[in-house]
């Protein structure tokens, strides 16, 4: 399921606008434990579309940094969520 989700996220990243694929990737970070693929997808987004002016301020990879922080901070949050109620 995780591999299929990552393939769909990759296709969405390449084909659709950011307001479609960013919530999808964010959902993957919340649902899957330690979804490191989000960081790689974010680095792909930064490489393809660039960070613009913000990319120069945040070392050139603003989405990558935000995705890495999101994965780190979502790990403790996931322990408090129950998906099988």
Order of alpha helices (4+ residues) and beta strands (2+ residues): alpha-alpha-alpha-alpha-alpha
